[in-house]
Amino acid sequence: MTVTVSLTPQLEEELNERVRSGQYASASEVMREALRVLSHYERIREAQIAKLENEILIGVKQFERGEYSEFTEKTMDEIRARGMERLKKRQDA
């Protein structure tokens, strides 16, 4: 099967460079690999979105049960202090 693909000059140069470098034997091989990587990336994204949707659902149910705390200036100060503490530990390591 033959497929014609239009590429920007930058993508065409990248494709040609990968073939010239010997990393791939042909432009078709580069395109096949690109599609495999894209498919893999999309599967990962779909799994991440499903996980996020599940986490949101859990949060909504917790909220409906009254399992939450108010976000106040004090809460923000506590979060900021914990973040600064973590940053300091990382810098000291």
Helices and strands as residue ranges (DSSP letters): H 9-20, H 27-64, H 73-92
